[in-house]
C-alpha cells in the first residue's frame, strides 16, 4: 500500500517573511513540538493546531 500524501496543502503556507502561516487567519504559526515524522504547529490567534508530516513540508505553498 502506498502511504504517501499527494493532496494539496491548504491549512498553512510559507509567507514572504519566511515563516509558516495559518491559511485560515493569515497569522504566523508557532512550532509546538517536533516528532520523528511530524511537526506540530499552533496558531495563537485561532487557538488551532496543525500537524504536518515531514514528507509534506517541501510541498507547502508559498504566498505570492
PDBQT receptor file of N, H, CA, C and O in Angstrom, charges set to zero:
ATOM      1  N   UNK A   1       0.843  -1.173   0.000  1.00  0.00    +0.000 N 
ATOM      2  CA  UNK A   1       0.000   0.000   0.000  1.00  0.00    +0.000 C 
ATOM      3  C   UNK A   1       0.891   1.240   0.000  1.00  0.00    +0.000 C 
ATOM      4  O   UNK A   1       1.864   1.315   0.751  1.00  0.00    +0.000 OA
ATOM      5  N   UNK A   2       0.551   2.214  -0.851  1.00  0.00    +0.000 N 
ATOM      6  H   UNK A   2      -0.239   2.153  -1.461  1.00  0.00    +0.000 HD
ATOM      7  CA  UNK A   2       1.291   3.473  -0.929  1.00  0.00    +0.000 C 
ATOM      8  C   UNK A   2       0.707   4.430   0.099  1.00  0.00    +0.000 C 
ATOM      9  O   UNK A   2      -0.464   4.799   0.014  1.00  0.00    +0.000 OA
ATOM     10  N   UNK A   3       1.527   4.837   1.076  1.00  0.00    +0.000 N 
ATOM     11  H   UNK A   3       2.479   4.537   1.144  1.00  0.00    +0.000 HD
ATOM     12  CA  UNK A   3       1.051   5.728   2.130  1.00  0.00    +0.000 C 
ATOM     13  C   UNK A   3       1.489   7.168   1.923  1.00  0.00    +0.000 C 
ATOM     14  O   UNK A   3       1.345   7.985   2.832  1.00  0.00    +0.000 OA
ATOM     15  N   UNK A   4       2.023   7.502   0.748  1.00  0.00    +0.000 N 
ATOM     16  H   UNK A   4       2.141   6.838   0.010  1.00  0.00    +0.000 HD
ATOM     17  CA  UNK A   4       2.458   8.876   0.501  1.00  0.00    +0.000 C 
ATOM     18  C   UNK A   4       1.254   9.799   0.400  1.00  0.00    +0.000 C 
ATOM     19  O   UNK A   4       0.176   9.396  -0.037  1.00  0.00    +0.000 OA
ATOM     20  N   UNK A   5       1.454  11.032   0.809  1.00  0.00    +0.000 N 
ATOM     21  H   UNK A   5       2.330  11.360   1.164  1.00  0.00    +0.000 HD
ATOM     22  CA  UNK A   5       0.402  12.036   0.778  1.00  0.00    +0.000 C 
ATOM     23  C   UNK A   5       0.559  12.849  -0.489  1.00  0.00    +0.000 C 
ATOM     24  O   UNK A   5       1.625  13.412  -0.741  1.00  0.00    +0.000 OA
ATOM     25  N   UNK A   6      -0.498  12.916  -1.292  1.00  0.00    +0.000 N 
ATOM     26  H   UNK A   6      -1.364  12.459  -1.087  1.00  0.00    +0.000 HD
ATOM     27  CA  UNK A   6      -0.396  13.626  -2.563  1.00  0.00    +0.000 C 
ATOM     28  C   UNK A   6      -1.355  14.800  -2.663  1.00  0.00    +0.000 C 
ATOM     29  O   UNK A   6      -1.357  15.494  -3.680  1.00  0.00    +0.000 OA
ATOM     30  N   UNK A   7      -2.169  15.047  -1.643  1.00  0.00    +0.000 N 
ATOM     31  H   UNK A   7      -2.167  14.483  -0.817  1.00  0.00    +0.000 HD
ATOM     32  CA  UNK A   7      -3.138  16.132  -1.681  1.00  0.00    +0.000 C 
ATOM     33  C   UNK A   7      -2.486  17.497  -1.547  1.00  0.00    +0.000 C 
ATOM     34  O   UNK A   7      -1.339  17.624  -1.119  1.00  0.00    +0.000 OA
ATOM     35  N   UNK A   8      -3.246  18.506  -1.923  1.00  0.00    +0.000 N 
ATOM     36  H   UNK A   8      -4.177  18.402  -2.270  1.00  0.00    +0.000 HD
ATOM     37  CA  UNK A   8      -2.780  19.885  -1.825  1.00  0.00    +0.000 C 
ATOM     38  C   UNK A   8      -2.812  20.349  -0.362  1.00  0.00    +0.000 C 
ATOM     39  O   UNK A   8      -3.742  20.022   0.375  1.00  0.00    +0.000 OA
ATOM     40  N   UNK A   9      -1.802  21.102   0.049  1.00  0.00    +0.000 N 
ATOM     41  H   UNK A   9      -1.047  21.367  -0.550  1.00  0.00    +0.000 HD
ATOM     42  CA  UNK A   9      -1.736  21.636   1.404  1.00  0.00    +0.000 C 
ATOM     43  C   UNK A   9      -2.559  22.917   1.438  1.00  0.00    +0.000 C 
ATOM     44  O   UNK A   9      -2.243  23.873   0.729  1.00  0.00    +0.000 OA
ATOM     45  N   UNK A  10      -3.611  22.947   2.254  1.00  0.00    +0.000 N 
ATOM     46  H   UNK A  10      -3.867  22.170   2.829  1.00  0.00    +0.000 HD
ATOM     47  CA  UNK A  10      -4.489  24.119   2.307  1.00  0.00    +0.000 C 
ATOM     48  C   UNK A  10      -4.577  24.743   3.694  1.00  0.00    +0.000 C 
ATOM     49  O   UNK A  10      -5.207  25.788   3.855  1.00  0.00    +0.000 OA
ATOM     50  N   UNK A  11      -3.960  24.128   4.694  1.00  0.00    +0.000 N 
ATOM     51  H   UNK A  11      -3.447  23.280   4.563  1.00  0.00    +0.000 HD
ATOM     52  CA  UNK A  11      -4.072  24.635   6.061  1.00  0.00    +0.000 C 
ATOM     53  C   UNK A  11      -3.016  25.662   6.408  1.00  0.00    +0.000 C 
ATOM     54  O   UNK A  11      -3.235  26.507   7.277  1.00  0.00    +0.000 OA
ATOM     55  N   UNK A  12      -1.864  25.604   5.738  1.00  0.00    +0.000 N 
ATOM     56  H   UNK A  12      -1.686  24.918   5.032  1.00  0.00    +0.000 HD
ATOM     57  CA  UNK A  12      -0.761  26.523   6.019  1.00  0.00    +0.000 C 
ATOM     58  C   UNK A  12      -0.089  26.941   4.720  1.00  0.00    +0.000 C 
ATOM     59  O   UNK A  12      -0.307  26.334   3.672  1.00  0.00    +0.000 OA
ATOM     60  N   UNK A  13       0.738  27.993   4.801  1.00  0.00    +0.000 N 
ATOM     61  H   UNK A  13       0.915  28.486   5.652  1.00  0.00    +0.000 HD
ATOM     62  CA  UNK A  13       1.535  28.431   3.656  1.00  0.00    +0.000 C 
ATOM     63  C   UNK A  13       2.802  29.100   4.162  1.00  0.00    +0.000 C 
ATOM     64  O   UNK A  13       2.849  29.594   5.289  1.00  0.00    +0.000 OA
ATOM     65  N   UNK A  14       3.837  29.110   3.313  1.00  0.00    +0.000 N 
ATOM     66  H   UNK A  14       3.798  28.708   2.398  1.00  0.00    +0.000 HD
ATOM     67  CA  UNK A  14       5.070  29.849   3.625  1.00  0.00    +0.000 C 
ATOM     68  C   UNK A  14       4.814  31.302   3.280  1.00  0.00    +0.000 C 
ATOM     69  O   UNK A  14       4.439  31.610   2.149  1.00  0.00    +0.000 OA
ATOM     70  N   UNK A  15       5.007  32.189   4.221  1.00  0.00    +0.000 N 
ATOM     71  H   UNK A  15       5.312  31.939   5.140  1.00  0.00    +0.000 HD
ATOM     72  CA  UNK A  15       4.836  33.622   3.973  1.00  0.00    +0.000 C 
ATOM     73  C   UNK A  15       6.157  34.218   3.499  1.00  0.00    +0.000 C 
ATOM     74  O   UNK A  15       7.208  33.586   3.609  1.00  0.00    +0.000 OA
ATOM     75  N   UNK A  16       6.096  35.411   2.984  1.00  0.00    +0.000 N 
ATOM     76  H   UNK A  16       5.243  35.925   2.894  1.00  0.00    +0.000 HD
ATOM     77  CA  UNK A  16       7.295  36.080   2.493  1.00  0.00    +0.000 C 
ATOM     78  C   UNK A  16       8.279  36.405   3.603  1.00  0.00    +0.000 C 
ATOM     79  O   UNK A  16       9.447  36.676   3.325  1.00  0.00    +0.000 OA
ATOM     80  N   UNK A  17       7.832  36.384   4.866  1.00  0.00    +0.000 N 
ATOM     81  H   UNK A  17       6.883  36.163   5.091  1.00  0.00    +0.000 HD
ATOM     82  CA  UNK A  17       8.737  36.616   5.992  1.00  0.00    +0.000 C 
ATOM     83  C   UNK A  17       9.510  35.352   6.384  1.00  0.00    +0.000 C 
ATOM     84  O   UNK A  17      10.306  35.375   7.323  1.00  0.00    +0.000 OA
ATOM     85  N   UNK A  18       9.274  34.253   5.664  1.00  0.00    +0.000 N 
ATOM     86  H   UNK A  18       8.627  34.234   4.902  1.00  0.00    +0.000 HD
ATOM     87  CA  UNK A  18       9.987  33.008   5.918  1.00  0.00    +0.000 C 
ATOM     88  C   UNK A  18       9.319  32.094   6.918  1.00  0.00    +0.000 C 
ATOM     89  O   UNK A  18       9.815  30.996   7.169  1.00  0.00    +0.000 OA
ATOM     90  N   UNK A  19       8.207  32.513   7.496  1.00  0.00    +0.000 N 
ATOM     91  H   UNK A  19       7.804  33.405   7.292  1.00  0.00    +0.000 HD
ATOM     92  CA  UNK A  19       7.507  31.698   8.481  1.00  0.00    +0.000 C 
ATOM     93  C   UNK A  19       6.332  30.951   7.874  1.00  0.00    +0.000 C 
ATOM     94  O   UNK A  19       5.861  31.269   6.782  1.00  0.00    +0.000 OA
ATOM     95  N   UNK A  20       5.877  29.960   8.604  1.00  0.00    +0.000 N 
ATOM     96  H   UNK A  20       6.260  29.701   9.491  1.00  0.00    +0.000 HD
ATOM     97  CA  UNK A  20       4.678  29.223   8.209  1.00  0.00    +0.000 C 
ATOM     98  C   UNK A  20       3.482  29.937   8.832  1.00  0.00    +0.000 C 
ATOM     99  O   UNK A  20       3.445  30.181  10.038  1.00  0.00    +0.000 OA
ATOM    100  N   UNK A  21       2.503  30.268   7.987  1.00  0.00    +0.000 N 
ATOM    101  H   UNK A  21       2.533  30.070   7.007  1.00  0.00    +0.000 HD
ATOM    102  CA  UNK A  21       1.323  30.997   8.433  1.00  0.00    +0.000 C 
ATOM    103  C   UNK A  21       0.077  30.140   8.279  1.00  0.00    +0.000 C 
ATOM    104  O   UNK A  21       0.012  29.259   7.422  1.00  0.00    +0.000 OA
ATOM    105  N   UNK A  22      -0.908  30.413   9.121  1.00  0.00    +0.000 N 
ATOM    106  H   UNK A  22      -0.855  31.129   9.817  1.00  0.00    +0.000 HD
ATOM    107  CA  UNK A  22      -2.181  29.703   9.100  1.00  0.00    +0.000 C 
ATOM    108  C   UNK A  22      -3.038  30.251   7.964  1.00  0.00    +0.000 C 
ATOM    109  O   UNK A  22      -3.256  31.460   7.886  1.00  0.00    +0.000 OA
ATOM    110  N   UNK A  23      -3.516  29.397   7.099  1.00  0.00    +0.000 N 
ATOM    111  H   UNK A  23      -3.338  28.414   7.163  1.00  0.00    +0.000 HD
ATOM    112  CA  UNK A  23      -4.305  29.846   5.958  1.00  0.00    +0.000 C 
ATOM    113  C   UNK A  23      -5.653  30.424   6.385  1.00  0.00    +0.000 C 
ATOM    114  O   UNK A  23      -6.208  31.274   5.689  1.00  0.00    +0.000 OA
ATOM    115  N   UNK A  24      -6.174  29.979   7.499  1.00  0.00    +0.000 N 
ATOM    116  H   UNK A  24      -5.723  29.289   8.064  1.00  0.00    +0.000 HD
ATOM    117  CA  UNK A  24      -7.489  30.440   7.951  1.00  0.00    +0.000 C 
ATOM    118  C   UNK A  24      -7.477  31.910   8.345  1.00  0.00    +0.000 C 
ATOM    119  O   UNK A  24      -8.385  32.654   7.975  1.00  0.00    +0.000 OA
ATOM    120  N   UNK A  25      -6.456  32.343   9.095  1.00  0.00    +0.000 N 
ATOM    121  H   UNK A  25      -5.719  31.738   9.396  1.00  0.00    +0.000 HD
ATOM    122  CA  UNK A  25      -6.448  33.724   9.587  1.00  0.00    +0.000 C 
ATOM    123  C   UNK A  25      -5.252  34.538   9.084  1.00  0.00    +0.000 C 
ATOM    124  O   UNK A  25      -5.212  35.755   9.260  1.00  0.00    +0.000 OA
ATOM    125  N   UNK A  26      -4.278  33.869   8.459  1.00  0.00    +0.000 N 
ATOM    126  H   UNK A  26      -4.310  32.880   8.316  1.00  0.00    +0.000 HD
ATOM    127  CA  UNK A  26      -3.127  34.571   7.923  1.00  0.00    +0.000 C 
ATOM    128  C   UNK A  26      -2.039  34.878   8.932  1.00  0.00    +0.000 C 
ATOM    129  O   UNK A  26      -1.061  35.542   8.592  1.00  0.00    +0.000 OA
ATOM    130  N   UNK A  27      -2.181  34.414  10.160  1.00  0.00    +0.000 N 
ATOM    131  H   UNK A  27      -2.976  33.874  10.436  1.00  0.00    +0.000 HD
ATOM    132  CA  UNK A  27      -1.196  34.695  11.206  1.00  0.00    +0.000 C 
ATOM    133  C   UNK A  27      -0.086  33.654  11.227  1.00  0.00    +0.000 C 
ATOM    134  O   UNK A  27      -0.284  32.504  10.836  1.00  0.00    +0.000 OA
ATOM    135  N   UNK A  28       1.070  34.076  11.686  1.00  0.00    +0.000 N 
ATOM    136  H   UNK A  28       1.231  35.010  12.003  1.00  0.00    +0.000 HD
ATOM    137  CA  UNK A  28       2.224  33.180  11.787  1.00  0.00    +0.000 C 
ATOM    138  C   UNK A  28       1.955  32.094  12.828  1.00  0.00    +0.000 C 
ATOM    139  O   UNK A  28       1.412  32.370  13.897  1.00  0.00    +0.000 OA
ATOM    140  N   UNK A  29       2.338  30.863  12.508  1.00  0.00    +0.000 N 
ATOM    141  H   UNK A  29       2.779  30.639  11.639  1.00  0.00    +0.000 HD
ATOM    142  CA  UNK A  29       2.149  29.741  13.410  1.00  0.00    +0.000 C 
ATOM    143  C   UNK A  29       3.422  29.496  14.213  1.00  0.00    +0.000 C 
ATOM    144  O   UNK A  29       4.521  29.832  13.772  1.00  0.00    +0.000 OA
ATOM    145  N   UNK A  30       3.263  28.913  15.382  1.00  0.00    +0.000 N 
ATOM    146  H   UNK A  30       2.371  28.640  15.740  1.00  0.00    +0.000 HD
ATOM    147  CA  UNK A  30       4.364  28.637  16.291  1.00  0.00    +0.000 C 
ATOM    148  C   UNK A  30       4.589  27.128  16.331  1.00  0.00    +0.000 C 
ATOM    149  O   UNK A  30       3.646  26.353  16.487  1.00  0.00    +0.000 OA
ATOM    150  N   UNK A  31       5.852  26.722  16.187  1.00  0.00    +0.000 N 
ATOM    151  H   UNK A  31       6.618  27.352  16.060  1.00  0.00    +0.000 HD
ATOM    152  CA  UNK A  31       6.184  25.303  16.288  1.00  0.00    +0.000 C 
ATOM    153  C   UNK A  31       6.083  24.890  17.752  1.00  0.00    +0.000 C 
ATOM    154  O   UNK A  31       6.795  25.425  18.602  1.00  0.00    +0.000 OA
ATOM    155  N   UNK A  32       5.205  23.942  18.044  1.00  0.00    +0.000 N 
ATOM    156  H   UNK A  32       4.628  23.507  17.353  1.00  0.00    +0.000 HD
ATOM    157  CA  UNK A  32       4.987  23.496  19.418  1.00  0.00    +0.000 C 
ATOM    158  C   UNK A  32       5.777  22.231  19.754  1.00  0.00    +0.000 C 
ATOM    159  O   UNK A  32       6.249  22.068  20.880  1.00  0.00    +0.000 OA
ATOM    160  N   UNK A  33       5.920  21.335  18.768  1.00  0.00    +0.000 N 
ATOM    161  H   UNK A  33       5.537  21.468  17.854  1.00  0.00    +0.000 HD
ATOM    162  CA  UNK A  33       6.615  20.066  19.020  1.00  0.00    +0.000 C 
ATOM    163  C   UNK A  33       7.148  19.520  17.709  1.00  0.00    +0.000 C 
ATOM    164  O   UNK A  33       6.590  19.743  16.635  1.00  0.00    +0.000 OA
ATOM    165  N   UNK A  34       8.253  18.796  17.841  1.00  0.00    +0.000 N 
ATOM    166  H   UNK A  34       8.706  18.615  18.714  1.00  0.00    +0.000 HD
ATOM    167  CA  UNK A  34       8.853  18.129  16.685  1.00  0.00    +0.000 C 
ATOM    168  C   UNK A  34       8.983  16.650  17.024  1.00  0.00    +0.000 C 
ATOM    169  O   UNK A  34       9.633  16.276  17.999  1.00  0.00    +0.000 OA
ATOM    170  N   UNK A  35       8.360  15.828  16.210  1.00  0.00    +0.000 N 
ATOM    171  H   UNK A  35       7.832  16.132  15.417  1.00  0.00    +0.000 HD
ATOM    172  CA  UNK A  35       8.411  14.387  16.375  1.00  0.00    +0.000 C 
ATOM    173  C   UNK A  35       9.233  13.812  15.226  1.00  0.00    +0.000 C 
ATOM    174  O   UNK A  35       9.500  14.522  14.257  1.00  0.00    +0.000 OA
ATOM    175  N   UNK A  36       9.636  12.566  15.305  1.00  0.00    +0.000 N 
ATOM    176  H   UNK A  36       9.420  11.989  16.093  1.00  0.00    +0.000 HD
ATOM    177  CA  UNK A  36      10.479  11.994  14.244  1.00  0.00    +0.000 C 
ATOM    178  C   UNK A  36       9.896  12.124  12.826  1.00  0.00    +0.000 C 
ATOM    179  O   UNK A  36      10.651  12.261  11.863  1.00  0.00    +0.000 OA
ATOM    180  N   UNK A  37       8.583  12.083  12.693  1.00  0.00    +0.000 N 
ATOM    181  H   UNK A  37       7.971  11.971  13.475  1.00  0.00    +0.000 HD
ATOM    182  CA  UNK A  37       7.984  12.156  11.359  1.00  0.00    +0.000 C 
ATOM    183  C   UNK A  37       6.932  13.241  11.225  1.00  0.00    +0.000 C 
ATOM    184  O   UNK A  37       6.190  13.254  10.243  1.00  0.00    +0.000 OA
ATOM    185  N   UNK A  38       6.848  14.153  12.187  1.00  0.00    +0.000 N 
ATOM    186  H   UNK A  38       7.451  14.143  12.984  1.00  0.00    +0.000 HD
ATOM    187  CA  UNK A  38       5.770  15.130  12.174  1.00  0.00    +0.000 C 
ATOM    188  C   UNK A  38       6.152  16.395  12.936  1.00  0.00    +0.000 C 
ATOM    189  O   UNK A  38       6.903  16.347  13.910  1.00  0.00    +0.000 OA
ATOM    190  N   UNK A  39       5.618  17.537  12.471  1.00  0.00    +0.000 N 
ATOM    191  H   UNK A  39       5.008  17.576  11.680  1.00  0.00    +0.000 HD
ATOM    192  CA  UNK A  39       5.775  18.815  13.162  1.00  0.00    +0.000 C 
ATOM    193  C   UNK A  39       4.398  19.266  13.637  1.00  0.00    +0.000 C 
ATOM    194  O   UNK A  39       3.421  19.174  12.894  1.00  0.00    +0.000 OA
ATOM    195  N   UNK A  40       4.321  19.753  14.874  1.00  0.00    +0.000 N 
ATOM    196  H   UNK A  40       5.115  19.828  15.478  1.00  0.00    +0.000 HD
ATOM    197  CA  UNK A  40       3.057  20.254  15.428  1.00  0.00    +0.000 C 
ATOM    198  C   UNK A  40       3.150  21.771  15.550  1.00  0.00    +0.000 C 
ATOM    199  O   UNK A  40       4.005  22.297  16.263  1.00  0.00    +0.000 OA
ATOM    200  N   UNK A  41       2.256  22.467  14.845  1.00  0.00    +0.000 N 
ATOM    201  H   UNK A  41       1.562  22.039  14.266  1.00  0.00    +0.000 HD
ATOM    202  CA  UNK A  41       2.199  23.920  14.880  1.00  0.00    +0.000 C 
ATOM    203  C   UNK A  41       0.930  24.369  15.576  1.00  0.00    +0.000 C 
ATOM    204  O   UNK A  41      -0.064  23.644  15.609  1.00  0.00    +0.000 OA
ATOM    205  N   UNK A  42       0.973  25.566  16.130  1.00  0.00    +0.000 N 
ATOM    206  H   UNK A  42       1.781  26.154  16.103  1.00  0.00    +0.000 HD
ATOM    207  CA  UNK A  42      -0.183  26.132  16.795  1.00  0.00    +0.000 C 
ATOM    208  C   UNK A  42      -0.363  27.573  16.330  1.00  0.00    +0.000 C 
ATOM    209  O   UNK A  42       0.607  28.310  16.155  1.00  0.00    +0.000 OA
ATOM    210  N   UNK A  43      -1.622  27.960  16.132  1.00  0.00    +0.000 N 
ATOM    211  H   UNK A  43      -2.410  27.362  16.273  1.00  0.00    +0.000 HD
ATOM    212  CA  UNK A  43      -1.953  29.337  15.793  1.00  0.00    +0.000 C 
ATOM    213  C   UNK A  43      -2.415  30.016  17.074  1.00  0.00    +0.000 C 
ATOM    214  O   UNK A  43      -3.425  29.622  17.657  1.00  0.00    +0.000 OA
ATOM    215  N   UNK A  44      -1.690  31.022  17.511  1.00  0.00    +0.000 N 
ATOM    216  H   UNK A  44      -0.869  31.342  17.038  1.00  0.00    +0.000 HD
ATOM    217  CA  UNK A  44      -2.033  31.704  18.749  1.00  0.00    +0.000 C 
ATOM    218  C   UNK A  44      -3.276  32.579  18.605  1.00  0.00    +0.000 C 
ATOM    219  O   UNK A  44      -3.899  32.933  19.605  1.00  0.00    +0.000 OA
ATOM    220  N   UNK A  45      -3.641  32.928  17.378  1.00  0.00    +0.000 N 
ATOM    221  H   UNK A  45      -3.135  32.640  16.565  1.00  0.00    +0.000 HD
ATOM    222  CA  UNK A  45      -4.830  33.751  17.147  1.00  0.00    +0.000 C 
ATOM    223  C   UNK A  45      -6.098  32.902  17.180  1.00  0.00    +0.000 C 
ATOM    224  O   UNK A  45      -7.051  33.228  17.888  1.00  0.00    +0.000 OA
ATOM    225  N   UNK A  46      -6.106  31.813  16.413  1.00  0.00    +0.000 N 
ATOM    226  H   UNK A  46      -5.331  31.548  15.838  1.00  0.00    +0.000 HD
ATOM    227  CA  UNK A  46      -7.285  30.946  16.318  1.00  0.00    +0.000 C 
ATOM    228  C   UNK A  46      -7.313  29.855  17.378  1.00  0.00    +0.000 C 
ATOM    229  O   UNK A  46      -8.341  29.209  17.580  1.00  0.00    +0.000 OA
ATOM    230  N   UNK A  47      -6.205  29.651  18.048  1.00  0.00    +0.000 N 
ATOM    231  H   UNK A  47      -5.370  30.176  17.884  1.00  0.00    +0.000 HD
ATOM    232  CA  UNK A  47      -6.040  28.583  19.031  1.00  0.00    +0.000 C 
ATOM    233  C   UNK A  47      -6.317  27.224  18.378  1.00  0.00    +0.000 C 
ATOM    234  O   UNK A  47      -6.942  26.351  18.979  1.00  0.00    +0.000 OA
ATOM    235  N   UNK A  48      -5.845  27.063  17.148  1.00  0.00    +0.000 N 
ATOM    236  H   UNK A  48      -5.337  27.772  16.659  1.00  0.00    +0.000 HD
ATOM    237  CA  UNK A  48      -5.953  25.797  16.440  1.00  0.00    +0.000 C 
ATOM    238  C   UNK A  48      -4.561  25.214  16.268  1.00  0.00    +0.000 C 
ATOM    239  O   UNK A  48      -3.564  25.937  16.257  1.00  0.00    +0.000 OA
ATOM    240  N   UNK A  49      -4.510  23.905  16.135  1.00  0.00    +0.000 N 
ATOM    241  H   UNK A  49      -5.320  23.318  16.144  1.00  0.00    +0.000 HD
ATOM    242  CA  UNK A  49      -3.228  23.264  15.889  1.00  0.00    +0.000 C 
ATOM    243  C   UNK A  49      -3.259  22.546  14.553  1.00  0.00    +0.000 C 
ATOM    244  O   UNK A  49      -4.309  22.111  14.080  1.00  0.00    +0.000 OA
ATOM    245  N   UNK A  50      -2.082  22.435  13.958  1.00  0.00    +0.000 N 
ATOM    246  H   UNK A  50      -1.229  22.789  14.342  1.00  0.00    +0.000 HD
ATOM    247  CA  UNK A  50      -1.925  21.764  12.665  1.00  0.00    +0.000 C 
ATOM    248  C   UNK A  50      -0.738  20.829  12.782  1.00  0.00    +0.000 C 
ATOM    249  O   UNK A  50       0.347  21.241  13.191  1.00  0.00    +0.000 OA
ATOM    250  N   UNK A  51      -0.943  19.575  12.423  1.00  0.00    +0.000 N 
ATOM    251  H   UNK A  51      -1.824  19.241  12.090  1.00  0.00    +0.000 HD
ATOM    252  CA  UNK A  51       0.129  18.586  12.413  1.00  0.00    +0.000 C 
ATOM    253  C   UNK A  51       0.533  18.358  10.966  1.00  0.00    +0.000 C 
ATOM    254  O   UNK A  51      -0.300  18.047  10.114  1.00  0.00    +0.000 OA
ATOM    255  N   UNK A  52       1.830  18.517  10.701  1.00  0.00    +0.000 N 
ATOM    256  H   UNK A  52       2.507  18.769  11.393  1.00  0.00    +0.000 HD
ATOM    257  CA  UNK A  52       2.332  18.346   9.347  1.00  0.00    +0.000 C 
ATOM    258  C   UNK A  52       3.352  17.214   9.300  1.00  0.00    +0.000 C 
ATOM    259  O   UNK A  52       4.367  17.264   9.995  1.00  0.00    +0.000 OA
ATOM    260  N   UNK A  53       3.091  16.200   8.489  1.00  0.00    +0.000 N 
ATOM    261  H   UNK A  53       2.266  16.159   7.925  1.00  0.00    +0.000 HD
ATOM    262  CA  UNK A  53       4.116  15.182   8.296  1.00  0.00    +0.000 C 
ATOM    263  C   UNK A  53       5.335  15.824   7.627  1.00  0.00    +0.000 C 
ATOM    264  O   UNK A  53       5.183  16.689   6.764  1.00  0.00    +0.000 OA
ATOM    265  N   UNK A  54       6.524  15.411   8.014  1.00  0.00    +0.000 N 
ATOM    266  H   UNK A  54       6.647  14.708   8.715  1.00  0.00    +0.000 HD
ATOM    267  CA  UNK A  54       7.740  15.966   7.414  1.00  0.00    +0.000 C 
ATOM    268  C   UNK A  54       7.755  15.764   5.904  1.00  0.00    +0.000 C 
ATOM    269  O   UNK A  54       8.366  16.548   5.177  1.00  0.00    +0.000 OA
ATOM    270  N   UNK A  55       7.090  14.726   5.435  1.00  0.00    +0.000 N 
ATOM    271  H   UNK A  55       6.593  14.090   6.025  1.00  0.00    +0.000 HD
ATOM    272  CA  UNK A  55       7.080  14.425   3.998  1.00  0.00    +0.000 C 
ATOM    273  C   UNK A  55       6.366  15.483   3.166  1.00  0.00    +0.000 C 
ATOM    274  O   UNK A  55       6.544  15.514   1.949  1.00  0.00    +0.000 OA
ATOM    275  N   UNK A  56       5.569  16.347   3.777  1.00  0.00    +0.000 N 
ATOM    276  H   UNK A  56       5.424  16.322   4.766  1.00  0.00    +0.000 HD
ATOM    277  CA  UNK A  56       4.830  17.372   3.009  1.00  0.00    +0.000 C 
ATOM    278  C   UNK A  56       5.425  18.766   3.155  1.00  0.00    +0.000 C 
ATOM    279  O   UNK A  56       4.982  19.687   2.468  1.00  0.00    +0.000 OA
ATOM    280  N   UNK A  57       6.400  18.951   4.014  1.00  0.00    +0.000 N 
ATOM    281  H   UNK A  57       6.760  18.203   4.572  1.00  0.00    +0.000 HD
ATOM    282  CA  UNK A  57       6.951  20.283   4.253  1.00  0.00    +0.000 C 
ATOM    283  C   UNK A  57       7.469  20.919   2.966  1.00  0.00    +0.000 C 
ATOM    284  O   UNK A  57       7.308  22.125   2.775  1.00  0.00    +0.000 OA
ATOM    285  N   UNK A  58       8.075  20.151   2.094  1.00  0.00    +0.000 N 
ATOM    286  H   UNK A  58       8.205  19.172   2.249  1.00  0.00    +0.000 HD
ATOM    287  CA  UNK A  58       8.603  20.698   0.844  1.00  0.00    +0.000 C 
ATOM    288  C   UNK A  58       7.490  21.093  -0.132  1.00  0.00    +0.000 C 
ATOM    289  O   UNK A  58       7.752  21.779  -1.120  1.00  0.00    +0.000 OA
ATOM    290  N   UNK A  59       6.261  20.669   0.133  1.00  0.00    +0.000 N 
ATOM    291  H   UNK A  59       6.048  20.111   0.936  1.00  0.00    +0.000 HD
ATOM    292  CA  UNK A  59       5.133  20.984  -0.761  1.00  0.00    +0.000 C 
ATOM    293  C   UNK A  59       4.217  22.079  -0.222  1.00  0.00    +0.000 C 
ATOM    294  O   UNK A  59       3.178  22.355  -0.822  1.00  0.00    +0.000 OA
ATOM    295  N   UNK A  60       4.579  22.711   0.899  1.00  0.00    +0.000 N 
ATOM    296  H   UNK A  60       5.423  22.487   1.386  1.00  0.00    +0.000 HD
ATOM    297  CA  UNK A  60       3.762  23.800   1.441  1.00  0.00    +0.000 C 
ATOM    298  C   UNK A  60       3.823  24.959   0.441  1.00  0.00    +0.000 C 
ATOM    299  O   UNK A  60       4.907  25.380   0.039  1.00  0.00    +0.000 OA
ATOM    300  N   UNK A  61       2.645  25.473   0.041  1.00  0.00    +0.000 N 
ATOM    301  H   UNK A  61       1.765  25.130   0.368  1.00  0.00    +0.000 HD
ATOM    302  CA  UNK A  61       2.634  26.569  -0.934  1.00  0.00    +0.000 C 
ATOM    303  C   UNK A  61       3.272  27.843  -0.378  1.00  0.00    +0.000 C 
ATOM    304  O   UNK A  61       3.264  28.085   0.829  1.00  0.00    +0.000 OA
ATOM    305  N   UNK A  62       3.823  28.648  -1.282  1.00  0.00    +0.000 N 
ATOM    306  H   UNK A  62       3.829  28.451  -2.262  1.00  0.00    +0.000 HD
ATOM    307  CA  UNK A  62       4.451  29.906  -0.921  1.00  0.00    +0.000 C 
ATOM    308  C   UNK A  62       3.500  31.037  -1.281  1.00  0.00    +0.000 C 
ATOM    309  O   UNK A  62       2.923  31.038  -2.369  1.00  0.00    +0.000 OA
ATOM    310  N   UNK A  63       3.331  31.998  -0.381  1.00  0.00    +0.000 N 
ATOM    311  H   UNK A  63       3.800  31.996   0.502  1.00  0.00    +0.000 HD
ATOM    312  CA  UNK A  63       2.477  33.155  -0.641  1.00  0.00    +0.000 C 
ATOM    313  C   UNK A  63       3.047  33.952  -1.806  1.00  0.00    +0.000 C 
ATOM    314  O   UNK A  63       4.261  34.063  -1.977  1.00  0.00    +0.000 OA
ATOM    315  N   UNK A  64       2.135  34.501  -2.598  1.00  0.00    +0.000 N 
ATOM    316  H   UNK A  64       1.149  34.411  -2.459  1.00  0.00    +0.000 HD
ATOM    317  CA  UNK A  64       2.573  35.326  -3.729  1.00  0.00    +0.000 C 
ATOM    318  C   UNK A  64       2.125  36.751  -3.544  1.00  0.00    +0.000 C 
ATOM    319  O   UNK A  64       2.398  37.600  -4.393  1.00  0.00    +0.000 OA
TER     320      UNK A  64
